[in-house]
């Protein structure tokens, strides 16, 4: 999948989530319907939440050029605001 298409899909993810959790969609579930004794609405909410997280993770993996690109840079031993040899020159 090319990077432009992945970016487009990543841009749509918040809108898909908004649609899936919009009240008109949630009103489709009857409160008395259950799955293994659990009301259908919480099952739907947590399932869609999980699917959105997994989809976002997969899209993020496709957008990263190299492994570890999202990791933070190594921290310096010096306290914030301390001068370095470059600053003194």
Buried (B, 14 or more C-beta within 10 A) or exposed (E): EEEEEBEEBBEEEEEBBEEBBEEEEEEEBEEEEEEEEEBBBEBBBEEBEEEBEEBBEEBEEBBEEEEEEEEEEEEEEEEEEEEEEEEEE
